[in-house]
Amino acid sequence: MCLIWERAQEAIVERHCSRPYIILNAAITLDGKIATKSRDSKISCKEDLLRLHRLRANVDAIVVGVGTVLADDSQLTVHRVRGRNPTRVILDSKARTPPTARALSRDGGRTLVAVTEGAPKDRVDALLSAGAEVVTAGSGDKVDLPSLMNKLRERGINRVLVEGGGNVNWSLLELGLVDEVCVAVAPVIVGGKDSVTLAEGEGVNRVSEGVRLLLQRIEQYGEDLVLTYKPTIQK
C-alpha cells in the first residue's frame, strides 16, 4: 500500500489538480460480480480485508453510493488495523440515507452526504439532525461528481477511496475521474443475471469505447489475486 500512497502523493503535487487522487477498490468474484442477486458482498478473504483496512487508514475519505449503504449498512471505518477513520462520503441525490444508518454513527468520525438541489428538505434536515454534513452538488437526478470532488478538495480531502457500488464505479470511470483501480479477484463464481457487476450504469456499445487500463502490478493476498491498474485517461 505504500507504493500506492507514494504515487498518489506525487500525482497530486505534479498535477496541481482541483480534485483528490481517486482510488477505486473492489472485491469481485471470478465472474466479475461485486455482490450476488441477494446483494451479499462478502467476497474478500481475511487477508484482503486487512489490505482494504490499511488502504482505508491511508486515505482522507471513503466514497460509496446510497445503494451500498442501504444494502450493507456498513460503518465504513478502520477496525482491522490501527489507523484513523477517514471521512465517509455518501452519494445520495435524494437524501435516502436512513438517519439510523451505521455510516452516520458519530463515533465513526465525520460523514458527508452529497445530495442534489432536488433532495427533499425534510430528509436533509433528518440527516443534519443525525450528525451528518450535507453537501449539495448538482441540480439533476444525479450528484455532480466533478463538482463534488472539487468541493472535497476544498475541504482538505486529497486522497479518496471509492468502494462502489457498480453505478458509482461506472460513473467515475466514465468521467475519467479515477486515478487507480485495485481489484481483488476471489476464486468463486456466483452467476446470476441480477447480480451486481464491477461497473454498471449504461455502459458503452463497443468494447473499443470502454475505459482502457494499464496493469501496474499483480499481488496475492491469501486466496485472492489483487490486480492494480491505472486508467489511461484521467481528468
MDAnalysis code that builds the backbone (N, CA, C; Angstrom):
import MDAnalysis as mda
import numpy as np

u = mda.Universe.empty(705, n_residues=235, atom_resindex=np.repeat(np.arange(235), 3), trajectory=True)
u.add_TopologyAttr("name", ["N", "CA", "C"] * 235)
u.add_TopologyAttr("resid", np.arange(1, 236))
u.add_TopologyAttr("resname", ["MET", "CYS", "LEU", "ILE", "TRP", "GLU", "ARG", "ALA", "GLN", "GLU", "ALA", "ILE", "VAL", "GLU", "ARG", "HIS", "CYS", "SER", "ARG", "PRO", "TYR", "ILE", "ILE", "LEU", "ASN", "ALA", "ALA", "ILE", "THR", "LEU", "ASP", "GLY", "LYS", "ILE", "ALA", "THR", "LYS", "SER", "ARG", "ASP", "SER", "LYS", "ILE", "SER", "CYS", "LYS", "GLU", "ASP", "LEU", "LEU", "ARG", "LEU", "HIS", "ARG", "LEU", "ARG", "ALA", "ASN", "VAL", "ASP", "ALA", "ILE", "VAL", "VAL", "GLY", "VAL", "GLY", "THR", "VAL", "LEU", "ALA", "ASP", "ASP", "SER", "GLN", "LEU", "THR", "VAL", "HIS", "ARG", "VAL", "ARG", "GLY", "ARG", "ASN", "PRO", "THR", "ARG", "VAL", "ILE", "LEU", "ASP", "SER", "LYS", "ALA", "ARG", "THR", "PRO", "PRO", "THR", "ALA", "ARG", "ALA", "LEU", "SER", "ARG", "ASP", "GLY", "GLY", "ARG", "THR", "LEU", "VAL", "ALA", "VAL", "THR", "GLU", "GLY", "ALA", "PRO", "LYS", "ASP", "ARG", "VAL", "ASP", "ALA", "LEU", "LEU", "SER", "ALA", "GLY", "ALA", "GLU", "VAL", "VAL", "THR", "ALA", "GLY", "SER", "GLY", "ASP", "LYS", "VAL", "ASP", "LEU", "PRO", "SER", "LEU", "MET", "ASN", "LYS", "LEU", "ARG", "GLU", "ARG", "GLY", "ILE", "ASN", "ARG", "VAL", "LEU", "VAL", "GLU", "GLY", "GLY", "GLY", "ASN", "VAL", "ASN", "TRP", "SER", "LEU", "LEU", "GLU", "LEU", "GLY", "LEU", "VAL", "ASP", "GLU", "VAL", "CYS", "VAL", "ALA", "VAL", "ALA", "PRO", "VAL", "ILE", "VAL", "GLY", "GLY", "LYS", "ASP", "SER", "VAL", "THR", "LEU", "ALA", "GLU", "GLY", "GLU", "GLY", "VAL", "ASN", "ARG", "VAL", "SER", "GLU", "GLY", "VAL", "ARG", "LEU", "LEU", "LEU", "GLN", "ARG", "ILE", "GLU", "GLN", "TYR", "GLY", "GLU", "ASP", "LEU", "VAL", "LEU", "THR", "TYR", "LYS", "PRO", "THR", "ILE", "GLN", "LYS"])
u.atoms.positions = np.array([
    [0.806, -1.192, 0.000],
    [0.000, 0.000, 0.000],
    [0.850, 1.257, 0.000],
    [2.116, 1.161, 0.463],
    [2.991, 2.329, 0.480],
    [3.240, 2.853, -0.930],
    [3.367, 1.943, -1.916],
    [3.608, 2.363, -3.289],
    [2.417, 3.150, -3.822],
    [1.219, 2.685, -3.527],
    [0.013, 3.396, -3.943],
    [0.015, 4.791, -3.319],
    [0.330, 4.843, -2.041],
    [0.326, 6.100, -1.297],
    [1.330, 7.088, -1.887],
    [2.535, 6.618, -2.157],
    [3.571, 7.491, -2.697],
    [3.185, 8.017, -4.076],
    [2.635, 7.145, -4.919],
    [2.245, 7.590, -6.258],
    [1.097, 8.586, -6.193],
    [0.199, 8.384, -5.232],
    [-0.907, 9.319, -5.067],
    [-0.386, 10.693, -4.697],
    [0.560, 10.730, -3.759],
    [1.129, 11.996, -3.333],
    [1.839, 12.690, -4.489],
    [2.625, 11.929, -5.245],
    [3.363, 12.502, -6.362],
    [2.423, 13.062, -7.420],
    [1.340, 12.316, -7.692],
    [0.394, 12.757, -8.716],
    [-0.280, 14.062, -8.315],
    [-0.596, 14.186, -7.032],
    [-1.245, 15.403, -6.560],
    [-0.308, 16.599, -6.729],
    [0.942, 16.422, -6.368],
    [1.905, 17.518, -6.467],
    [2.142, 17.902, -7.921],
    [2.298, 16.895, -8.782],
    [2.630, 17.163, -10.171],
    [1.485, 17.828, -10.925],
    [0.254, 17.402, -10.674],
    [-0.869, 17.877, -11.473],
    [-1.468, 19.174, -10.951],
    [-1.278, 19.468, -9.648],
    [-1.916, 20.638, -9.038],
    [-3.404, 20.656, -9.390],
    [-4.022, 19.504, -9.376],
    [-5.407, 19.399, -9.829],
    [-6.353, 19.916, -8.759],
    [-7.590, 20.152, -9.186],
    [-8.596, 20.695, -8.282],
    [-9.442, 19.609, -7.651],
    [-9.059, 18.366, -7.843],
    [-9.798, 17.260, -7.224],
    [-8.826, 16.332, -6.525],
    [-9.343, 15.447, -5.660],
    [-8.468, 14.492, -4.978],
    [-7.952, 13.406, -5.928],
    [-6.933, 12.695, -5.486],
    [-6.477, 11.469, -6.146],
    [-7.477, 10.385, -5.774],
    [-8.010, 9.686, -6.756],
    [-9.115, 8.759, -6.520],
    [-8.706, 7.323, -6.829],
    [-8.850, 6.463, -5.825],
    [-8.569, 5.041, -5.957],
    [-9.885, 4.276, -5.894],
    [-10.163, 3.511, -6.922],
    [-11.354, 2.657, -6.931],
    [-10.929, 1.264, -6.501],
    [-11.498, 0.778, -5.418],
    [-11.166, -0.556, -4.915],
    [-12.416, -1.419, -4.873],
    [-12.268, -2.670, -5.273],
    [-13.417, -3.582, -5.235],
    [-12.934, -5.013, -5.094],
    [-13.757, -5.825, -4.462],
    [-13.550, -7.272, -4.447],
    [-14.579, -7.879, -5.380],
    [-14.125, -8.699, -6.316],
    [-15.038, -9.304, -7.282],
    [-14.867, -10.817, -7.299],
    [-15.907, -11.489, -7.751],
    [-15.811, -12.924, -7.978],
    [-15.133, -13.147, -9.328],
    [-14.780, -14.382, -9.626],
    [-14.108, -14.662, -10.890],
    [-14.985, -14.294, -12.087],
    [-16.310, -14.305, -11.892],
    [-17.197, -13.915, -12.978],
    [-17.603, -12.440, -12.897],
    [-16.833, -11.645, -12.187],
    [-16.976, -10.199, -12.242],
    [-18.064, -9.577, -11.395],
    [-18.577, -10.293, -10.383],
    [-19.648, -9.758, -9.552],
    [-19.090, -9.152, -8.267],
    [-19.674, -8.027, -7.850],
    [-19.289, -7.445, -6.566],
    [-20.342, -7.729, -5.499],
    [-21.447, -8.315, -5.917],
    [-22.491, -8.744, -4.976],
    [-23.394, -9.736, -5.696],
    [-23.980, -10.636, -4.939],
    [-24.893, -11.626, -5.514],
    [-26.260, -10.986, -5.778],
    [-27.182, -11.771, -6.309],
    [-28.523, -11.252, -6.593],
    [-29.264, -10.858, -5.315],
    [-28.839, -11.404, -4.156],
    [-29.439, -11.005, -2.879],
    [-28.650, -9.889, -2.213],
    [-27.640, -9.363, -2.948],
    [-26.785, -8.253, -2.507],
    [-25.802, -8.651, -1.406],
    [-25.486, -9.929, -1.323],
    [-24.406, -10.359, -0.429],
    [-23.076, -9.988, -1.091],
    [-22.262, -9.215, -0.380],
    [-20.993, -8.760, -0.951],
    [-19.781, -9.202, -0.140],
    [-19.946, -10.244, 0.670],
    [-18.835, -10.737, 1.486],
    [-17.940, -11.628, 0.620],
    [-17.065, -11.000, -0.141],
    [-16.255, -11.691, -1.142],
    [-14.801, -11.826, -0.724],
    [-14.239, -10.785, -0.116],
    [-12.813, -10.780, 0.220],
    [-12.461, -11.816, 1.273],
    [-11.276, -12.404, 1.141],
    [-10.738, -13.259, 2.201],
    [-10.189, -12.354, 3.314],
    [-9.818, -12.931, 4.441],
    [-9.390, -12.114, 5.583],
    [-8.124, -11.318, 5.277],
    [-7.228, -11.898, 4.465],
    [-6.003, -11.181, 4.117],
    [-6.300, -9.950, 3.263],
    [-7.269, -10.088, 2.364],
    [-7.624, -8.935, 1.535],
    [-8.368, -7.894, 2.340],
    [-9.137, -8.312, 3.326],
    [-9.805, -7.338, 4.186],
    [-8.785, -6.513, 4.971],
    [-7.699, -7.140, 5.383],
    [-6.634, -6.384, 6.041],
    [-6.047, -5.353, 5.086],
    [-5.849, -5.758, 3.832],
    [-5.357, -4.814, 2.822],
    [-6.307, -3.638, 2.674],
    [-7.602, -3.929, 2.623],
    [-8.606, -2.887, 2.475],
    [-8.548, -1.903, 3.638],
    [-8.446, -2.428, 4.848],
    [-8.454, -1.539, 6.008],
    [-7.156, -0.739, 6.117],
    [-6.043, -1.292, 5.658],
    [-4.820, -0.488, 5.589],
    [-5.002, 0.656, 4.606],
    [-5.663, 0.357, 3.507],
    [-5.924, 1.381, 2.497],
    [-6.862, 2.447, 3.049],
    [-7.903, 2.024, 3.750],
    [-8.814, 2.994, 4.371],
    [-8.073, 3.923, 5.324],
    [-7.135, 3.356, 6.065],
    [-6.399, 4.154, 7.050],
    [-5.444, 5.150, 6.400],
    [-5.214, 5.010, 5.106],
    [-4.261, 5.876, 4.421],
    [-4.908, 6.765, 3.364],
    [-6.215, 6.992, 3.504],
    [-6.895, 7.950, 2.631],
    [-7.626, 8.953, 3.515],
    [-8.076, 10.024, 2.890],
    [-8.803, 11.054, 3.629],
    [-10.299, 10.820, 3.641],
    [-10.805, 10.077, 2.647],
    [-12.254, 9.857, 2.569],
    [-12.568, 8.545, 1.868],
    [-13.698, 7.957, 2.258],
    [-14.265, 6.792, 1.581],
    [-15.554, 7.241, 0.912],
    [-15.726, 6.907, -0.360],
    [-16.935, 7.274, -1.099],
    [-17.720, 6.013, -1.444],
    [-19.010, 6.035, -1.124],
    [-19.910, 4.942, -1.508],
    [-21.217, 5.543, -2.003],
    [-21.980, 4.756, -2.733],
    [-23.308, 5.169, -3.147],
    [-24.335, 4.813, -2.084],
    [-25.477, 5.478, -2.119],
    [-26.510, 5.210, -1.127],
    [-27.008, 3.772, -1.232],
    [-26.949, 3.180, -2.419],
    [-27.372, 1.789, -2.566],
    [-26.537, 0.851, -1.718],
    [-25.240, 1.126, -1.632],
    [-24.354, 0.314, -0.796],
    [-24.702, 0.479, 0.676],
    [-25.008, 1.698, 1.078],
    [-25.400, 1.951, 2.472],
    [-26.691, 1.208, 2.803],
    [-27.652, 1.259, 1.906],
    [-28.935, 0.600, 2.156],
    [-28.794, -0.918, 2.179],
    [-27.889, -1.453, 1.346],
    [-27.736, -2.911, 1.257],
    [-26.883, -3.476, 2.382],
    [-25.792, -2.784, 2.718],
    [-24.821, -3.332, 3.666],
    [-24.906, -2.748, 5.065],
    [-25.337, -1.487, 5.169],
    [-25.348, -0.765, 6.443],
    [-24.002, -0.898, 7.165],
    [-22.933, -0.723, 6.408],
    [-21.594, -0.794, 6.976],
    [-21.239, 0.521, 7.663],
    [-20.408, 0.437, 8.695],
    [-19.982, 1.643, 9.398],
    [-18.896, 2.397, 8.631],
    [-18.210, 1.704, 7.702],
    [-17.183, 2.320, 6.860],
    [-16.071, 2.958, 7.684],
    [-15.549, 2.181, 8.611],
    [-14.462, 2.658, 9.466],
    [-13.255, 1.743, 9.344],
    [-12.172, 2.132, 9.997],
    [-10.966, 1.306, 10.075],
    [-11.038, 0.508, 11.369],
    [-11.115, -0.812, 11.283],
    [-11.208, -1.593, 12.513],
    [-10.434, -2.904, 12.483],
    [-9.733, -3.192, 11.418],
    [-8.911, -4.399, 11.390],
    [-7.431, -4.085, 11.574],
    [-7.091, -2.822, 11.454],
    [-5.726, -2.356, 11.673],
    [-5.811, -1.061, 12.470],
    [-4.669, -0.601, 12.950],
    [-4.643, 0.681, 13.640],
    [-4.619, 1.802, 12.606],
    [-5.357, 2.841, 12.864],
    [-5.375, 3.970, 11.942],
    [-6.598, 4.838, 12.179],
    [-6.546, 6.019, 11.637],
    [-7.659, 6.955, 11.807],
    [-8.785, 6.620, 10.833],
    [-9.977, 7.001, 11.206],
    [-11.126, 6.808, 10.327],
    [-11.192, 7.939, 9.309],
    [-11.260, 7.620, 8.030],
    [-11.412, 8.680, 7.028],
    [-12.833, 9.246, 7.047],
    [-13.001, 10.402, 6.438],
    [-14.329, 10.965, 6.263],
    [-15.155, 10.041, 5.374],
    [-16.394, 9.808, 5.745],
    [-17.288, 8.978, 4.940],
    [-18.137, 9.887, 4.060],
    [-18.159, 9.587, 2.767],
    [-18.929, 10.383, 1.813],
    [-19.943, 9.474, 1.133],
    [-21.216, 9.814, 1.262],
    [-22.294, 9.024, 0.674],
    [-22.911, 9.804, -0.478],
    [-22.921, 9.202, -1.665],
    [-23.557, 9.820, -2.823],
    [-25.045, 9.484, -2.779],
    [-25.852, 10.480, -2.528],
    [-27.263, 10.235, -2.223],
    [-28.096, 11.409, -2.730],
    [-28.369, 11.435, -4.024],
    [-29.018, 12.593, -4.646],
    [-30.327, 12.980, -3.981],
    [-31.108, 12.001, -3.529],
    [-32.436, 12.264, -2.961],
    [-32.468, 12.150, -1.432],
    [-31.302, 12.092, -0.807],
    [-31.219, 12.031, 0.665],
    [-31.979, 10.840, 1.236],
    [-31.753, 9.658, 0.638],
    [-32.452, 8.452, 1.086],
    [-31.749, 7.737, 2.231],
    [-30.566, 8.202, 2.611],
    [-29.832, 7.557, 3.704],
    [-30.638, 7.611, 4.997],
    [-30.898, 6.465, 5.632],
    [-31.654, 6.492, 6.892],
    [-30.852, 7.210, 7.980],
    [-31.489, 8.034, 8.791],
    [-30.773, 8.706, 9.893],
    [-30.145, 7.726, 10.875],
    [-30.635, 6.475, 10.860],
    [-30.093, 5.452, 11.769],
    [-28.959, 4.643, 11.132],
    [-28.572, 4.970, 9.915],
    [-27.515, 4.205, 9.233],
    [-26.228, 4.222, 10.041],
    [-25.541, 3.097, 10.074],
    [-24.296, 2.996, 10.841],
    [-23.217, 3.919, 10.294],
    [-23.307, 4.250, 9.003],
    [-22.321, 5.152, 8.409],
    [-22.452, 6.580, 8.935],
    [-23.526, 6.860, 9.665],
    [-23.701, 8.175, 10.264],
    [-23.310, 8.198, 11.736],
    [-22.870, 7.051, 12.255],
    [-22.546, 6.985, 13.676],
    [-21.469, 8.000, 14.032],
    [-21.703, 8.742, 15.091],
    [-20.788, 9.807, 15.483],
    [-19.429, 9.273, 15.927],
    [-19.403, 8.070, 16.492],
    [-18.125, 7.518, 16.953],
    [-17.274, 6.996, 15.793],
    [-17.835, 6.976, 14.579],
    [-17.079, 6.529, 13.414],
    [-16.413, 7.656, 12.661],
    [-16.580, 8.885, 13.160],
    [-15.957, 10.020, 12.512],
    [-16.956, 10.858, 11.725],
    [-16.427, 11.631, 10.822],
    [-17.204, 12.608, 10.055],
    [-17.894, 11.950, 8.858],
    [-19.122, 12.381, 8.576],
    [-19.849, 11.861, 7.415],
    [-20.420, 13.010, 6.596],
    [-20.147, 12.986, 5.305],
    [-20.740, 13.937, 4.371],
    [-21.738, 13.187, 3.501],
    [-22.921, 13.735, 3.344],
    [-23.906, 13.174, 2.424],
    [-24.063, 14.150, 1.266],
    [-23.733, 13.690, 0.069],
    [-23.808, 14.539, -1.123],
    [-25.181, 14.383, -1.761],
    [-25.911, 15.476, -1.858],
    [-27.262, 15.459, -2.425],
    [-27.327, 16.443, -3.602],
    [-28.459, 16.444, -4.284],
    [-28.706, 17.447, -5.322],
    [-29.688, 18.486, -4.778],
    [-29.901, 19.530, -5.558],
    [-30.794, 20.598, -5.118],
    [-32.226, 20.105, -4.945],
    [-32.552, 18.989, -5.588],
    [-33.911, 18.470, -5.503],
    [-34.169, 17.553, -4.327],
    [-33.195, 17.353, -3.476],
    [-33.381, 16.466, -2.320],
    [-34.456, 17.038, -1.398],
    [-35.398, 16.200, -0.926],
    [-36.458, 16.693, -0.035],
    [-35.890, 17.313, 1.235],
    [-36.391, 18.478, 1.590],
    [-35.857, 19.216, 2.735],
    [-36.012, 18.444, 4.041],
    [-37.119, 17.725, 4.216],
    [-37.322, 17.004, 5.469],
    [-36.279, 15.900, 5.642],
    [-35.889, 15.261, 4.516],
    [-34.862, 14.216, 4.606],
    [-33.500, 14.828, 4.884],
    [-33.230, 15.951, 4.257],
    [-31.963, 16.643, 4.512],
    [-31.875, 17.055, 5.977],
    [-32.963, 17.603, 6.506],
    [-32.988, 18.024, 7.910],
    [-32.769, 16.837, 8.846],
    [-33.332, 15.680, 8.481],
    [-33.167, 14.480, 9.308],
    [-31.706, 14.040, 9.329],
    [-31.040, 14.149, 8.193],
    [-29.626, 13.790, 8.126],
    [-28.782, 14.753, 8.949],
    [-29.100, 16.018, 8.867],
    [-28.377, 17.019, 9.662],
    [-28.569, 16.753, 11.153],
    [-29.783, 16.402, 11.542],
    [-30.071, 16.102, 12.950],
    [-29.321, 14.866, 13.423],
    [-29.060, 13.945, 12.484],
    [-28.338, 12.714, 12.820],
    [-26.831, 12.944, 12.910],
    [-26.392, 14.155, 12.583],
    [-24.975, 14.470, 12.708],
    [-24.196, 14.515, 11.419],
    [-24.868, 14.276, 10.293],
    [-24.173, 14.316, 9.010],
    [-24.026, 15.752, 8.522],
    [-23.020, 15.973, 7.703],
    [-22.900, 17.219, 6.962],
    [-23.487, 16.962, 5.581],
    [-24.253, 17.881, 5.080],
    [-24.875, 17.718, 3.768],
    [-24.244, 18.689, 2.780],
    [-23.799, 18.142, 1.653],
    [-23.176, 18.934, 0.598],
    [-24.054, 18.841, -0.645],
    [-24.396, 19.967, -1.216],
    [-25.199, 19.980, -2.438],
    [-24.295, 20.097, -3.652],
    [-24.450, 19.157, -4.578],
    [-23.640, 19.164, -5.804],
    [-24.525, 18.749, -6.962],
    [-24.978, 19.711, -7.738],
    [-25.799, 19.403, -8.897],
    [-27.273, 19.657, -8.659],
    [-28.005, 19.799, -9.766],
    [-29.437, 20.080, -9.680],
    [-30.292, 19.003, -10.348],
    [-29.663, 18.001, -10.952],
    [-30.402, 16.967, -11.664],
    [-30.721, 15.764, -10.808],
    [-30.844, 14.605, -11.470],
    [-31.182, 13.370, -10.764],
    [-29.964, 12.727, -10.111],
    [-28.764, 13.119, -10.552],
    [-27.544, 12.525, -10.009],
    [-26.636, 13.594, -9.426],
    [-25.849, 13.198, -8.448],
    [-24.860, 14.104, -7.875],
    [-23.840, 14.459, -8.950],
    [-23.500, 15.729, -9.043],
    [-22.493, 16.201, -9.990],
    [-21.116, 15.822, -9.430],
    [-20.551, 14.739, -9.936],
    [-19.324, 14.193, -9.355],
    [-18.115, 15.110, -9.503],
    [-17.863, 15.714, -10.665],
    [-16.727, 16.645, -10.734],
    [-16.850, 17.790, -9.735],
    [-18.057, 18.339, -9.602],
    [-18.276, 19.422, -8.645],
    [-18.043, 18.946, -7.219],
    [-18.559, 17.758, -6.906],
    [-18.375, 17.219, -5.562],
    [-16.898, 17.010, -5.255],
    [-16.159, 16.436, -6.211],
    [-14.741, 16.184, -5.965],
    [-13.976, 17.490, -5.740],
    [-14.355, 18.527, -6.453],
    [-13.735, 19.833, -6.220],
    [-14.022, 20.331, -4.803],
    [-15.265, 20.121, -4.361],
    [-15.646, 20.559, -3.019],
    [-14.926, 19.755, -1.945],
    [-14.705, 18.465, -2.209],
    [-13.956, 17.646, -1.253],
    [-12.521, 18.158, -1.136],
    [-11.926, 18.485, -2.260],
    [-10.553, 19.002, -2.238],
    [-10.480, 20.310, -1.464],
    [-11.487, 21.165, -1.628],
    [-11.530, 22.428, -0.896],
    [-11.617, 22.201, 0.607],
    [-12.157, 21.039, 1.000],
    [-12.275, 20.700, 2.420],
    [-11.035, 19.980, 2.939],
    [-9.984, 19.938, 2.138],
    [-8.735, 19.318, 2.576],
    [-8.655, 17.831, 2.341],
    [-9.557, 17.284, 1.533],
    [-9.542, 15.854, 1.211],
    [-8.736, 15.662, -0.066],
    [-7.590, 15.034, 0.058],
    [-6.670, 14.875, -1.078],
    [-6.631, 13.465, -1.641],
    [-7.034, 12.487, -0.852],
    [-6.992, 11.093, -1.286],
    [-8.345, 10.451, -0.978],
    [-8.943, 9.860, -1.993],
    [-10.285, 9.289, -1.856],
    [-10.260, 7.817, -2.254],
    [-10.912, 6.996, -1.449],
    [-11.086, 5.582, -1.751],
    [-12.542, 5.349, -2.102],
    [-12.799, 4.846, -3.293],
    [-14.164, 4.568, -3.740],
    [-14.455, 3.086, -3.532],
    [-15.547, 2.793, -2.818],
    [-15.928, 1.411, -2.554],
    [-17.291, 1.062, -3.153],
    [-17.662, 1.757, -4.228],
    [-18.828, 1.368, -5.012],
    [-20.141, 1.889, -4.494],
    [-21.184, 1.278, -5.057],
    [-21.312, 0.115, -5.914],
    [-21.071, 0.326, -7.403],
    [-21.685, -0.577, -8.181],
    [-21.423, -0.644, -9.589],
    [-21.746, 0.626, -10.357],
    [-22.841, 1.295, -10.019],
    [-23.205, 2.527, -10.719],
    [-22.237, 3.660, -10.398],
    [-21.836, 3.743, -9.141],
    [-20.854, 4.761, -8.752],
    [-19.531, 4.509, -9.468],
    [-19.103, 3.256, -9.491],
    [-17.851, 2.915, -10.166],
    [-17.867, 3.351, -11.625],
    [-18.946, 3.006, -12.326],
    [-19.013, 3.353, -13.742],
    [-19.059, 4.863, -13.958],
    [-19.832, 5.542, -13.142],
    [-19.948, 6.993, -13.300],
    [-18.589, 7.675, -13.190],
    [-17.799, 7.268, -12.232],
    [-16.478, 7.876, -12.043],
    [-15.520, 7.489, -13.166],
    [-15.563, 6.229, -13.571],
    [-14.698, 5.778, -14.665],
    [-15.060, 6.468, -15.972],
    [-16.347, 6.570, -16.234],
    [-16.818, 7.178, -17.472],
    [-16.388, 8.636, -17.572],
    [-16.356, 9.320, -16.430],
    [-15.982, 10.730, -16.409],
    [-14.469, 10.938, -16.371],
    [-13.711, 9.850, -16.302],
    [-12.263, 9.966, -16.236],
    [-11.756, 10.492, -14.908],
    [-12.490, 10.202, -13.831],
    [-12.136, 10.733, -12.524],
    [-11.390, 9.736, -11.645],
    [-11.056, 8.574, -12.185],
    [-10.359, 7.551, -11.400],
    [-8.878, 7.528, -11.776],
    [-8.024, 7.544, -10.758],
    [-6.578, 7.519, -10.979],
    [-5.976, 6.132, -10.823],
    [-6.643, 5.281, -10.070],
    [-6.108, 3.945, -9.808],
    [-7.263, 2.978, -9.559],
    [-7.149, 1.769, -10.090],
    [-8.167, 0.727, -9.898],
    [-7.505, -0.487, -9.268],
    [-7.993, -0.887, -8.098],
    [-7.492, -2.083, -7.416],
    [-8.638, -3.087, -7.320],
    [-8.444, -4.251, -7.908],
    [-9.491, -5.262, -7.927],
    [-8.956, -6.550, -7.317],
    [-9.604, -7.006, -6.260],
    [-9.257, -8.286, -5.650],
    [-10.176, -9.350, -6.223],
    [-9.610, -10.318, -6.925],
    [-10.404, -11.365, -7.571],
    [-10.429, -12.598, -6.672],
    [-11.624, -12.972, -6.225],
    [-11.778, -14.131, -5.351],
    [-12.060, -15.381, -6.187],
    [-11.546, -16.546, -5.766],
    [-11.727, -17.781, -6.533],
    [-13.098, -18.410, -6.311],
    [-14.135, -17.692, -6.745],
    [-15.500, -18.192, -6.609],
    [-16.342, -17.621, -7.754],
    [-17.289, -18.399, -8.214],
    [-18.210, -17.972, -9.259],
    [-19.620, -18.032, -8.688],
    [-20.364, -16.925, -8.819],
    [-21.695, -16.877, -8.215],
    [-22.817, -16.791, -9.253],
    [-22.497, -16.374, -10.480],
    [-23.506, -16.292, -11.522],
    [-24.625, -15.318, -11.189],
    [-25.686, -15.393, -11.975],
    [-26.863, -14.572, -11.717],
    [-26.922, -13.321, -12.571],
    [-27.933, -13.234, -13.443],
    [-28.062, -12.045, -14.294],
    [-28.437, -10.819, -13.485],
    [-28.949, -11.011, -12.270],
    [-29.309, -9.883, -11.411],
    [-28.233, -9.565, -10.374],
    [-27.115, -10.277, -10.425],
    [-26.005, -9.961, -9.529],
    [-25.371, -8.646, -9.968],
    [-24.675, -7.984, -9.045],
    [-24.082, -6.674, -9.329],
    [-22.672, -6.849, -9.866],
    [-22.383, -6.198, -10.987],
    [-21.050, -6.284, -11.568],
    [-20.188, -5.107, -11.117],
    [-18.916, -5.191, -11.422],
    [-17.957, -4.167, -11.008],
    [-18.375, -2.776, -11.480],
    [-18.831, -2.677, -12.733],
    [-19.274, -1.396, -13.277],
    [-20.623, -1.600, -13.950],
    [-21.601, -0.819, -13.527],
    [-22.947, -0.966, -14.065],
    [-23.276, 0.236, -14.959],
    [-24.334, 0.954, -14.656],
    [-24.679, 2.107, -15.468],
    [-25.070, 1.734, -16.885],
    [-25.005, 2.695, -17.801],
    [-25.395, 2.457, -19.189],
    [-24.324, 1.717, -19.977],
    [-23.079, 1.867, -19.587],
    [-22.015, 1.201, -20.317],
    [-21.828, 1.773, -21.713],
    [-21.075, 1.062, -22.534],
    [-20.794, 1.501, -23.902],
    [-21.319, 0.469, -24.888],
    [-21.383, 0.845, -26.155],
    [-21.884, -0.052, -27.188],
    [-20.812, -0.980, -27.741],
    [-19.583, -0.501, -27.742],
    [-18.482, -1.267, -28.332],
    [-17.332, -1.371, -27.338],
    [-16.657, -2.502, -27.364],
    [-15.516, -2.707, -26.468],
    [-14.476, -1.608, -26.667],
    [-14.294, -1.175, -27.903],
    [-13.291, -0.151, -28.210],
    [-13.605, 1.183, -27.540],
    [-14.843, 1.363, -27.084],
    [-15.241, 2.606, -26.422],
    [-15.066, 2.541, -24.909],
    [-14.654, 1.390, -24.394],
    [-14.525, 1.209, -22.960],
    [-13.351, 1.963, -22.365],
    [-13.298, 1.979, -21.043],
    [-12.211, 2.631, -20.318],
    [-10.987, 1.728, -20.356],
    [-9.930, 2.194, -20.946],
    [-8.718, 1.392, -21.077],
    [-7.857, 1.526, -19.813],
    [-7.248, 0.412, -19.415],
    [-6.430, 0.362, -18.205],
    [-5.041, -0.177, -18.515],
    [-4.075, 0.283, -17.731],
    [-2.711, -0.231, -17.825],
    [-2.387, -0.997, -16.545],
    [-1.994, -2.252, -16.659],
    [-1.664, -3.061, -15.494],
    [-0.395, -2.538, -14.827],
    [-0.473, -2.299, -13.521],
    [0.668, -1.812, -12.757],
    [1.361, -2.931, -11.985],
    [0.577, -3.809, -11.379],
    [1.175, -4.921, -10.649],
    [0.120, -5.971, -10.307],
    [0.623, -7.159, -9.949],
    [-0.214, -8.282, -9.537],
    [0.306, -8.775, -8.195],
    [-0.578, -8.906, -7.220],
    [-0.192, -9.376, -5.890],
    [-1.197, -10.424, -5.426],
    [-0.774, -11.245, -4.463],
    [-1.683, -12.228, -3.889],
    [-1.844, -11.979, -2.401],
    [-3.093, -11.929, -1.961],
    [-3.430, -11.795, -0.543],
    [-4.299, -12.987, -0.180],
    [-3.739, -13.942, 0.576],
    [-4.489, -15.145, 0.868],
    [-4.867, -15.843, -0.421],
    [-6.144, -16.152, -0.587],
    [-6.601, -16.831, -1.802],
    [-7.016, -15.854, -2.902],
    [-6.946, -14.563, -2.612],
    [-7.380, -13.557, -3.585],
    [-6.203, -13.005, -4.382],
    [-6.439, -12.725, -5.634],
    [-5.449, -12.124, -6.523],
    [-5.814, -10.653, -6.689],
    [-4.892, -9.755, -6.352],
    [-5.166, -8.322, -6.417],
    [-4.457, -7.720, -7.629],
    [-5.246, -7.132, -8.513],
    [-4.738, -6.512, -9.729],
    [-4.865, -4.997, -9.594],
    [-3.782, -4.301, -9.844],
    [-3.788, -2.841, -9.753],
    [-3.551, -2.250, -11.133],
    [-4.439, -1.358, -11.537],
    [-4.387, -0.738, -12.856],
    [-4.383, 0.779, -12.735],
    [-3.942, 1.420, -13.795],
    [-4.058, 2.854, -13.927],
    [-4.827, 3.154, -15.210],
    [-5.945, 3.853, -15.134],
    [-6.654, 4.237, -16.364],
    [-5.748, 5.085, -17.258],
    [-5.896, 4.939, -18.550],
    [-5.012, 5.666, -19.462],
    [-5.371, 7.133, -19.570],
    [-6.598, 7.505, -19.188],
    [-7.019, 8.907, -19.247],
    [-7.700, 9.261, -17.937],
    [-7.241, 10.353, -17.322],
    [-7.914, 10.910, -16.143],
    [-8.131, 12.394, -16.369],
    [-9.089, 12.954, -15.647],
    [-9.380, 14.378, -15.743],
    [-9.161, 15.036, -14.398],
])
